[in-house]
Amino acid sequence: MSTLHVDGLFGLVRDTPDMLSLLRLAAITVVFGLVARIVYNLFLHPLRVVPGPWSFAATGFPRYRMYASGDAHKILRDLHIQYGNIVRVGPNEVSFAAAHAWNDVFGQKRMPSGTSTDNGHGGHAYLDNPKEQLFYGSITRAGSLLNMPQADHTVARKSVNGAFSAKAVADQEPLVQRHADQLIAILQSDAQKKGTAAGNVVDIAAYSNWAFFDIIGDLAFGEPFGSLVDGTEHAWVAMIPKAVKGTVLVANLQRLLGKSVARIAVWLSMTHEQRNRIVWHRTLTSEKVDRRAALGPGRPDFMTNMLENTSFWNLDRLHGSLATFITAGSETSATTMSAAILFLTTTPTVSSKPGGPLSPLEKLTAEVRGAFASDADIKFASVRNLPYLGAVIDEALRMHPPAVWGFNRQARAGGITVAGGKVYLPEDTVLTVCHYAMFRNPRNFALADKFVPERWLGEDERFANDQHDAFQPFSYGPRNCIGRYLANAEMRTILARIVYNFDLAIQPESRNWAADQKAYAFWSKGPLMVAVSERADKA
């Protein structure tokens, strides 16, 4: 053992205390370990053939810094423009920005007949890429539909599909319209303040949040949050963006440092008040779920279908899934509504001459006001007949996707081949599809950074080569967004009612509202100030 004396290690340590020698030995070991890991990641790792910046391949620090900065969506978009549609963005992570990625990452592969399985598919065996638990385990509560095992998820979707069917959405319309009525009434009151000291400039982003959170609260918990009535954001709602940002940062820190170290670091950095608010937030969610559950089935909302299958929908699953519904069903629609109004009010008129080309806002206004004799005529069914309205919503989703980064998967056991079999990715590779990078990719969409609703109407040759298959704002596959039909109906109806009743004008301080935003899975939205006036043709 004398040969192991520290004095023999390259002559670096001589006549020093044993503890100091051990510390130096440990430091040397760590350094050698890091260097060896970097060499392996760069030159020996199976992902070494995937293009991307060497710094991202070498260690996880650049990746963590990218996501922590809030600018990951822009950085990923730029990396895909520089390196191509498949880019290595971490030692063990690959990002995609081509249409094939939706099926490669989120699709399922059916196994040959006779293969046994217990995944809830009626005896058929399927292979899919599992969700990355490090990420999903951080952002969801236990029992959430978003992170159920595949077999449980299949049962859950079957049991609640009825709450999101065309018939159910039609049954839910009166509830949605009641909250839309409140929003329109508030805007009418503000519009009448034009020329007064109070003024008619409003934060339309805040109003959108109030409206959609009240709607989803009513549909999930049987009671709205009361923001539209109170004229202020409910404290429970106000905490959601902070909670999402915090959990996403924790997930990324865990990937860098490991679960145990990251959780200790985060917990120690939190104040006593922050810890209490997390407990309060979860307690209030549970209380709201329990109050609605006590009413039983029969109401046209999400929980009726759940309460008809209590053998599956235990309290953990109810609490976890409804908390997910609240965030996914409100934040996303509110963001899209705000983005649509921003782009409508900032995309200029091509020509102001009578009969000349119109701006998107002018086109939408003409379509909506020409289709309806009164505000009362604007219904879920009738807005489906307005193609330009649908194109505006789609273009807002493309330009400013609510789920900015998308959600990660891991390559299944045995690894996968992607891009038509051209690229092999080993088991456990983290698979990322950033919606923003996909939708703003000039290989997928002409004039990718321009708001042009006409691209969705099939009448403009400039967009003949657009890759519409790349546009999956509600995700893809058997675990796509269950509420997409309701979300489209809500957004189209409320936007149509706003455009029908009011003239809108963006304020100078909000013109860069979208460009200036940071993103942590969802956007960190600031005020979107818009002047709301009564229609000029009726004033």
C-alpha positions as CSV (number, residue, x, y, z in Angstrom):
1,M,0.0,0.0,0.0
2,S,3.0,2.3,0.4
3,T,3.1,2.7,-3.3
4,L,-0.2,4.5,-3.1
5,H,1.3,7.3,-1.0
6,V,0.1,10.6,-2.4
7,D,3.7,11.7,-2.8
8,G,3.9,9.3,-5.7
9,L,1.2,11.0,-7.7
10,F,3.1,13.0,-10.2
11,G,5.0,14.7,-7.5
12,L,2.0,17.0,-6.9
13,V,1.8,16.5,-3.2
14,R,4.8,16.5,-0.8
15,D,5.0,16.7,2.9
16,T,1.3,17.8,3.3
17,P,-1.3,16.7,5.8
18,D,-3.1,13.5,5.0
19,M,-6.5,15.2,4.7
20,L,-5.3,17.8,2.3
21,S,-3.6,15.1,0.3
22,L,-6.9,13.1,0.1
23,L,-8.8,16.2,-1.0
24,R,-6.3,16.9,-3.8
25,L,-6.5,13.3,-4.8
26,A,-10.2,13.5,-4.9
27,A,-10.0,16.7,-7.0
28,I,-7.6,15.0,-9.5
29,T,-9.9,12.0,-9.7
30,V,-12.9,14.3,-10.4
31,V,-11.1,16.2,-13.1
32,F,-9.9,13.0,-14.8
33,G,-13.4,11.7,-14.6
34,L,-14.9,14.8,-16.2
35,V,-12.2,14.8,-19.0
36,A,-12.9,11.1,-19.6
37,R,-16.6,11.7,-19.8
38,I,-16.2,14.6,-22.2
39,V,-13.9,12.5,-24.4
40,Y,-16.4,9.7,-24.4
41,N,-19.4,12.0,-25.2
42,L,-17.5,13.6,-28.1
43,F,-15.8,10.7,-29.7
44,L,-17.2,7.4,-28.5
45,H,-20.9,8.0,-27.6
46,P,-23.4,6.4,-30.0
47,L,-24.9,9.9,-30.7
48,R,-21.5,11.3,-31.9
49,V,-22.8,11.0,-35.5
50,V,-25.7,13.3,-34.8
51,P,-24.9,16.9,-35.9
52,G,-24.9,19.7,-33.3
53,P,-22.5,22.0,-31.4
54,W,-19.7,20.2,-29.7
55,S,-20.2,22.1,-26.4
56,F,-23.8,20.7,-26.1
57,A,-22.5,17.2,-26.8
58,A,-19.6,17.4,-24.4
59,T,-21.5,18.2,-21.1
60,G,-25.0,19.0,-19.9
61,F,-24.1,22.5,-18.8
62,P,-24.9,24.3,-22.1
63,R,-28.2,22.5,-22.3
64,Y,-29.1,23.5,-18.7
65,R,-28.1,27.1,-19.3
66,M,-30.2,27.1,-22.5
67,Y,-33.3,26.0,-20.8
68,A,-32.7,28.1,-17.6
69,S,-32.3,31.3,-19.8
70,G,-35.9,31.2,-21.0
71,D,-34.7,31.4,-24.6
72,A,-34.4,27.7,-25.4
73,H,-37.1,28.1,-28.1
74,K,-35.0,30.6,-30.0
75,I,-31.8,28.8,-29.5
76,L,-33.3,25.5,-30.7
77,R,-34.8,27.1,-33.7
78,D,-31.4,28.6,-34.6
79,L,-29.6,25.3,-34.0
80,H,-32.0,23.5,-36.4
81,I,-31.5,26.2,-39.0
82,Q,-27.7,25.8,-38.7
83,Y,-27.4,22.0,-38.3
84,G,-30.5,20.5,-39.8
85,N,-33.7,18.8,-38.7
86,I,-32.0,16.4,-36.3
87,V,-29.7,18.0,-33.8
88,R,-27.8,16.7,-30.7
89,V,-28.6,19.2,-27.9
90,G,-27.2,17.3,-25.0
91,P,-24.9,14.4,-24.3
92,N,-27.9,12.1,-24.4
93,E,-30.6,14.3,-26.0
94,V,-31.7,14.8,-29.6
95,S,-34.1,17.5,-30.9
96,F,-36.2,17.2,-34.0
97,A,-37.7,19.8,-36.4
98,A,-39.1,17.8,-39.3
99,A,-42.6,16.3,-39.8
100,H,-41.4,12.7,-39.5
101,A,-40.5,13.4,-35.9
102,W,-44.2,13.3,-34.7
103,N,-44.5,9.7,-35.6
104,D,-40.9,8.8,-34.8
105,V,-41.2,10.2,-31.3
106,F,-44.9,10.0,-30.3
107,G,-46.3,7.4,-32.6
108,Q,-46.9,3.7,-31.9
109,K,-45.6,0.6,-33.8
110,R,-48.0,-2.3,-33.8
111,M,-46.3,-5.6,-33.2
112,P,-47.1,-8.8,-35.2
113,S,-50.3,-10.6,-34.5
114,G,-50.1,-13.0,-31.6
115,T,-47.7,-10.9,-29.6
116,S,-49.0,-10.7,-26.0
117,T,-49.1,-7.5,-24.0
118,D,-50.8,-5.9,-21.1
119,N,-51.0,-2.4,-22.3
120,G,-54.7,-1.8,-22.5
121,H,-55.0,-2.2,-26.3
122,G,-57.4,-5.2,-26.3
123,G,-54.7,-7.8,-26.8
124,H,-52.7,-6.0,-29.5
125,A,-49.1,-5.3,-28.7
126,Y,-47.7,-1.9,-29.4
127,L,-44.3,-0.3,-29.0
128,D,-43.9,3.3,-28.2
129,N,-41.3,5.6,-26.7
130,P,-42.0,6.1,-23.0
131,K,-42.3,9.5,-21.4
132,E,-39.2,10.8,-19.8
133,Q,-40.0,10.3,-16.1
134,L,-37.4,12.8,-14.9
135,F,-39.4,15.6,-16.7
136,Y,-42.9,14.3,-16.2
137,G,-42.4,13.3,-12.6
138,S,-41.4,16.9,-11.9
139,I,-44.3,18.7,-13.6
140,T,-47.3,16.5,-12.7
141,R,-48.9,15.2,-9.6
142,A,-49.3,11.5,-8.9
143,G,-52.2,10.0,-10.8
144,S,-52.3,12.6,-13.6
145,L,-53.6,11.6,-16.9
146,L,-50.5,13.2,-18.4
147,N,-48.2,10.7,-16.8
148,M,-50.2,7.5,-16.3
149,P,-48.7,4.2,-17.5
150,Q,-49.9,3.3,-21.0
151,A,-52.4,0.7,-19.8
152,D,-53.9,3.1,-17.3
153,H,-53.9,5.9,-19.8
154,T,-55.9,3.8,-22.3
155,V,-58.5,3.1,-19.7
156,A,-58.6,6.7,-18.6
157,R,-59.0,8.1,-22.1
158,K,-61.8,5.7,-22.9
159,S,-63.7,6.6,-19.7
160,V,-63.4,10.4,-20.2
161,N,-63.6,10.6,-24.1
162,G,-67.3,11.2,-23.7
163,A,-66.6,14.5,-21.8
164,F,-64.7,15.8,-24.8
165,S,-66.9,14.4,-27.7
166,A,-68.7,16.6,-30.2
167,K,-72.0,16.0,-28.2
168,A,-70.3,16.9,-24.9
169,V,-68.8,20.0,-26.3
170,A,-72.2,21.1,-27.6
171,D,-73.7,20.4,-24.2
172,Q,-70.9,22.5,-22.6
173,E,-71.5,25.5,-24.8
174,P,-74.0,27.3,-22.5
175,L,-71.5,27.2,-19.7
176,V,-68.7,28.5,-22.0
177,Q,-71.0,31.2,-23.4
178,R,-72.0,32.4,-20.0
179,H,-68.3,33.3,-19.2
180,A,-67.9,34.7,-22.7
181,D,-70.9,37.0,-22.0
182,Q,-69.1,38.3,-18.9
183,L,-65.9,39.0,-20.9
184,I,-67.8,40.9,-23.6
185,A,-69.6,42.9,-20.9
186,I,-66.3,43.9,-19.3
187,L,-64.9,44.9,-22.7
188,Q,-68.1,46.9,-23.5
189,S,-67.7,48.8,-20.2
190,D,-64.0,49.5,-21.1
191,A,-64.9,50.6,-24.6
192,Q,-67.3,53.2,-23.3
193,K,-64.5,54.8,-21.3
194,K,-62.8,56.1,-24.4
195,G,-62.0,59.7,-24.0
196,T,-62.3,59.6,-20.2
197,A,-59.6,59.7,-17.6
198,A,-60.0,55.9,-17.1
199,G,-59.4,55.3,-20.8
200,N,-60.2,52.3,-22.9
201,V,-56.8,50.6,-23.0
202,V,-56.9,47.1,-21.4
203,D,-54.6,44.2,-20.8
204,I,-56.1,41.7,-23.1
205,A,-53.7,39.0,-22.0
206,A,-55.0,39.3,-18.4
207,Y,-58.6,39.3,-19.6
208,S,-58.0,36.2,-21.7
209,N,-56.5,34.4,-18.7
210,W,-59.4,35.3,-16.5
211,A,-61.9,34.1,-19.1
212,F,-60.3,30.7,-19.9
213,F,-59.4,29.9,-16.3
214,D,-63.0,30.7,-15.2
215,I,-64.3,28.4,-18.0
216,I,-62.0,25.5,-17.2
217,G,-62.6,25.9,-13.5
218,D,-66.3,25.5,-14.1
219,L,-65.8,22.5,-16.4
220,A,-63.3,20.8,-14.1
221,F,-64.3,21.8,-10.6
222,G,-68.0,22.8,-11.0
223,E,-67.2,26.3,-10.0
224,P,-65.3,29.2,-11.7
225,F,-62.4,31.0,-10.1
226,G,-64.4,34.3,-10.2
227,S,-61.8,36.4,-12.0
228,L,-64.2,37.9,-14.5
229,V,-66.7,38.8,-11.7
230,D,-64.1,40.1,-9.3
231,G,-62.1,41.8,-12.0
232,T,-58.8,40.4,-10.7
233,E,-56.7,37.3,-11.1
234,H,-57.4,34.6,-8.5
235,A,-54.4,33.8,-6.3
236,W,-54.6,30.1,-7.3
237,V,-54.4,31.0,-11.0
238,A,-51.6,33.5,-10.5
239,M,-49.4,30.8,-9.0
240,I,-49.7,28.4,-11.9
241,P,-47.1,30.1,-14.2
242,K,-44.6,30.4,-11.3
243,A,-45.2,26.7,-10.4
244,V,-44.7,25.6,-14.0
245,K,-41.5,27.6,-14.3
246,G,-40.2,26.2,-11.0
247,T,-40.9,22.6,-11.7
248,V,-39.4,22.8,-15.2
249,L,-36.2,24.4,-13.8
250,V,-36.1,21.6,-11.2
251,A,-36.5,18.9,-13.9
252,N,-33.6,20.4,-15.8
253,L,-31.4,20.8,-12.7
254,Q,-32.1,17.2,-11.9
255,R,-30.9,16.1,-15.3
256,L,-27.7,18.0,-14.7
257,L,-27.0,17.2,-11.0
258,G,-29.1,14.1,-10.3
259,K,-32.4,13.9,-8.5
260,S,-31.2,13.9,-4.9
261,V,-28.7,16.8,-5.1
262,A,-31.0,18.9,-7.2
263,R,-34.0,18.4,-4.9
264,I,-31.9,19.3,-1.9
265,A,-30.5,22.4,-3.6
266,V,-33.9,23.6,-4.7
267,W,-35.5,23.0,-1.3
268,L,-32.8,24.9,0.5
269,S,-33.2,27.8,-1.9
270,M,-36.9,28.1,-1.3
271,T,-38.3,30.5,1.3
272,H,-40.8,29.2,3.9
273,E,-43.5,31.2,2.2
274,Q,-42.9,29.5,-1.1
275,R,-43.1,26.1,0.4
276,N,-46.3,27.0,2.2
277,R,-47.8,28.3,-1.1
278,I,-47.0,25.0,-2.9
279,V,-48.8,23.1,-0.1
280,W,-51.7,25.6,-0.2
281,H,-52.0,25.3,-4.0
282,R,-52.3,21.5,-3.8
283,T,-54.7,21.6,-0.9
284,L,-57.0,24.0,-2.7
285,T,-57.0,21.8,-5.7
286,S,-57.9,18.8,-3.7
287,E,-60.7,20.7,-1.9
288,K,-62.2,21.9,-5.2
289,V,-62.1,18.4,-6.5
290,D,-63.7,17.0,-3.4
291,R,-66.5,19.6,-3.5
292,R,-67.3,18.8,-7.1
293,A,-67.2,15.0,-6.4
294,A,-69.7,15.4,-3.6
295,L,-72.3,16.7,-6.2
296,G,-72.1,13.4,-8.1
297,P,-72.5,12.9,-11.9
298,G,-75.1,14.7,-14.1
299,R,-73.5,18.0,-14.8
300,P,-72.1,18.7,-18.3
301,D,-68.5,18.9,-17.2
302,F,-65.4,16.8,-17.1
303,M,-66.0,15.1,-13.8
304,T,-69.4,13.5,-14.6
305,N,-67.7,10.8,-16.7
306,M,-65.1,10.2,-14.1
307,L,-67.6,9.8,-11.3
308,E,-69.4,7.2,-13.4
309,N,-66.3,5.0,-13.1
310,T,-65.1,5.4,-9.5
311,S,-63.5,2.0,-9.5
312,F,-60.8,3.5,-11.7
313,W,-61.0,7.2,-10.8
314,N,-59.7,7.2,-7.3
315,L,-58.9,10.4,-5.5
316,D,-55.2,10.4,-6.5
317,R,-56.2,10.2,-10.2
318,L,-59.0,12.7,-9.8
319,H,-56.7,15.2,-8.1
320,G,-53.8,14.7,-10.4
321,S,-55.7,14.7,-13.7
322,L,-58.0,17.7,-12.9
323,A,-55.0,19.8,-11.9
324,T,-53.5,18.9,-15.3
325,F,-56.8,19.8,-17.0
326,I,-56.8,23.2,-15.4
327,T,-53.4,24.2,-16.6
328,A,-53.5,22.5,-20.0
329,G,-57.0,23.7,-20.7
330,S,-56.7,27.3,-19.8
331,E,-53.1,28.6,-20.1
332,T,-52.9,27.3,-23.7
333,S,-56.1,28.8,-24.9
334,A,-55.5,32.1,-23.2
335,T,-52.0,32.3,-24.8
336,T,-53.4,31.5,-28.3
337,M,-56.2,34.1,-27.9
338,S,-53.7,36.8,-26.8
339,A,-51.3,35.9,-29.6
340,A,-54.0,36.0,-32.2
341,I,-55.0,39.5,-31.1
342,L,-51.4,40.6,-31.1
343,F,-50.6,39.5,-34.6
344,L,-53.9,40.7,-35.9
345,T,-53.3,44.2,-34.6
346,T,-49.6,44.4,-35.6
347,T,-49.7,42.9,-39.1
348,P,-50.0,45.9,-41.4
349,T,-52.5,46.7,-44.1
350,V,-51.0,46.0,-47.5
351,S,-53.1,48.7,-49.2
352,S,-55.6,51.2,-47.8
353,K,-57.2,51.8,-51.2
354,P,-60.9,50.8,-51.4
355,G,-61.0,47.3,-52.8
356,G,-57.3,46.8,-52.3
357,P,-55.6,44.1,-50.3
358,L,-56.7,43.9,-46.7
359,S,-54.8,43.3,-43.5
360,P,-55.5,40.0,-41.6
361,L,-57.6,42.0,-39.0
362,E,-59.6,43.7,-41.8
363,K,-60.2,40.3,-43.5
364,L,-61.3,38.7,-40.3
365,T,-63.5,41.6,-39.3
366,A,-65.2,41.5,-42.7
367,E,-65.7,37.7,-42.5
368,V,-67.1,37.8,-38.9
369,R,-69.3,40.8,-39.3
370,G,-70.6,39.7,-42.6
371,A,-71.6,36.3,-41.3
372,F,-73.6,37.3,-38.3
373,A,-76.5,39.7,-37.7
374,S,-76.0,39.9,-34.0
375,D,-73.6,38.8,-31.3
376,A,-76.2,36.2,-30.2
377,D,-75.8,34.4,-33.5
378,I,-72.1,33.5,-32.8
379,K,-72.2,29.9,-31.7
380,F,-69.9,26.9,-31.6
381,A,-71.5,25.4,-34.7
382,S,-71.6,28.6,-36.7
383,V,-68.0,29.6,-36.3
384,R,-66.9,26.4,-37.9
385,N,-68.1,27.9,-41.2
386,L,-65.6,30.7,-41.0
387,P,-62.5,29.6,-42.8
388,Y,-60.4,32.7,-42.3
389,L,-61.2,32.6,-38.5
390,G,-59.9,29.1,-38.4
391,A,-56.8,30.1,-40.4
392,V,-56.1,32.9,-37.9
393,I,-56.2,30.6,-34.9
394,D,-54.0,28.1,-36.7
395,E,-51.5,30.8,-37.6
396,A,-51.4,32.1,-34.0
397,L,-50.7,28.5,-32.8
398,R,-47.9,28.2,-35.3
399,M,-46.3,31.6,-34.6
400,H,-46.6,31.4,-30.8
401,P,-47.3,27.8,-29.8
402,P,-48.6,27.6,-26.2
403,A,-46.6,24.5,-25.4
404,V,-43.4,26.0,-26.5
405,W,-40.9,23.1,-25.9
406,G,-43.3,20.2,-26.3
407,F,-42.8,17.2,-24.0
408,N,-39.9,14.8,-23.9
409,R,-39.9,11.0,-24.6
410,Q,-37.1,8.5,-24.3
411,A,-36.1,6.0,-26.9
412,R,-37.7,2.6,-26.1
413,A,-35.8,-0.6,-25.2
414,G,-33.5,-1.7,-28.0
415,G,-33.3,1.9,-29.5
416,I,-35.1,3.3,-32.5
417,T,-34.4,4.4,-36.1
418,V,-35.8,7.7,-37.2
419,A,-36.0,9.7,-40.4
420,G,-37.0,6.8,-42.5
421,G,-34.4,4.5,-41.0
422,K,-31.5,6.8,-41.7
423,V,-30.5,7.5,-38.0
424,Y,-30.3,5.1,-35.1
425,L,-30.8,6.4,-31.6
426,P,-29.9,4.1,-28.7
427,E,-32.2,3.2,-25.8
428,D,-33.0,5.9,-23.3
429,T,-32.0,8.8,-25.6
430,V,-34.0,11.8,-24.7
431,L,-36.2,12.8,-27.7
432,T,-37.3,16.4,-27.9
433,V,-39.7,18.2,-30.3
434,C,-39.7,21.9,-29.7
435,H,-43.0,23.3,-31.2
436,Y,-41.5,26.7,-31.7
437,A,-38.5,25.3,-33.6
438,M,-40.7,23.0,-35.6
439,F,-43.3,25.6,-36.6
440,R,-40.8,28.4,-37.3
441,N,-38.5,26.2,-39.3
442,P,-38.1,27.6,-42.9
443,R,-37.8,24.1,-44.2
444,N,-41.3,23.5,-43.0
445,F,-43.0,26.8,-43.7
446,A,-42.4,29.6,-46.2
447,L,-42.1,33.0,-44.6
448,A,-41.8,31.1,-41.3
449,D,-41.6,34.2,-39.2
450,K,-44.5,36.1,-40.8
451,F,-48.1,36.0,-39.7
452,V,-49.9,34.9,-42.8
453,P,-53.2,33.1,-42.2
454,E,-53.7,32.6,-45.9
455,R,-51.1,29.8,-45.8
456,W,-53.8,27.5,-44.3
457,L,-56.4,28.2,-47.0
458,G,-54.6,26.5,-49.9
459,E,-55.1,29.5,-52.3
460,D,-51.7,31.2,-52.1
461,E,-48.9,29.6,-54.2
462,R,-46.2,31.0,-52.0
463,F,-47.2,28.3,-49.4
464,A,-47.7,25.4,-51.8
465,N,-44.7,23.5,-50.3
466,D,-45.6,24.2,-46.7
467,Q,-45.3,21.0,-44.6
468,H,-48.7,20.9,-42.9
469,D,-47.8,17.5,-41.3
470,A,-45.2,19.4,-39.3
471,F,-48.0,21.4,-37.6
472,Q,-49.3,19.4,-34.6
473,P,-50.0,22.0,-31.9
474,F,-52.1,19.5,-29.9
475,S,-49.3,16.9,-30.1
476,Y,-49.6,13.6,-31.8
477,G,-50.6,9.9,-31.3
478,P,-52.7,8.2,-28.7
479,R,-51.6,10.6,-26.0
480,N,-52.4,13.8,-27.9
481,C,-54.5,16.6,-26.3
482,I,-57.9,15.2,-25.3
483,G,-59.5,18.7,-25.2
484,R,-58.5,19.9,-28.7
485,Y,-62.1,20.1,-30.0
486,L,-63.3,22.1,-27.0
487,A,-60.3,24.4,-27.2
488,N,-60.9,25.2,-30.9
489,A,-64.6,25.8,-30.3
490,E,-63.8,28.2,-27.3
491,M,-61.1,30.1,-29.1
492,R,-63.0,30.6,-32.3
493,T,-66.2,31.6,-30.6
494,I,-64.6,34.1,-28.2
495,L,-62.3,35.7,-30.8
496,A,-65.2,36.0,-33.2
497,R,-67.3,37.7,-30.5
498,I,-64.5,40.2,-29.7
499,V,-63.9,41.0,-33.4
500,Y,-67.7,41.3,-34.0
501,N,-68.3,43.8,-31.2
502,F,-65.1,45.9,-31.0
503,D,-62.4,47.7,-32.9
504,L,-58.9,46.9,-31.6
505,A,-55.7,48.8,-31.7
506,I,-52.3,47.6,-30.2
507,Q,-50.5,50.0,-27.9
508,P,-46.8,50.9,-28.8
509,E,-45.4,49.3,-25.6
510,S,-46.9,45.9,-26.5
511,R,-45.9,45.6,-30.1
512,N,-43.0,43.2,-29.2
513,W,-45.1,41.3,-26.6
514,A,-44.4,37.9,-28.2
515,A,-40.8,38.5,-29.3
516,D,-39.8,39.7,-25.8
517,Q,-41.2,36.7,-23.9
518,K,-39.2,34.1,-22.0
519,A,-40.5,30.5,-22.1
520,Y,-40.3,27.8,-19.4
521,A,-42.5,25.1,-21.1
522,F,-45.2,27.8,-21.2
523,W,-44.7,31.4,-21.9
524,S,-44.0,34.0,-19.2
525,K,-46.5,36.5,-20.4
526,G,-46.5,40.2,-19.7
527,P,-49.3,42.7,-20.2
528,L,-50.7,43.0,-23.7
529,M,-52.1,46.5,-23.9
530,V,-54.9,47.0,-26.5
531,A,-57.3,49.9,-27.0
532,V,-60.8,48.6,-27.2
533,S,-63.4,50.7,-29.0
534,E,-67.0,50.3,-29.9
535,R,-67.4,49.4,-33.6
536,A,-66.9,52.5,-35.8
537,D,-69.8,51.5,-38.0
538,K,-72.2,51.4,-35.0
539,A,-70.8,54.1,-32.8
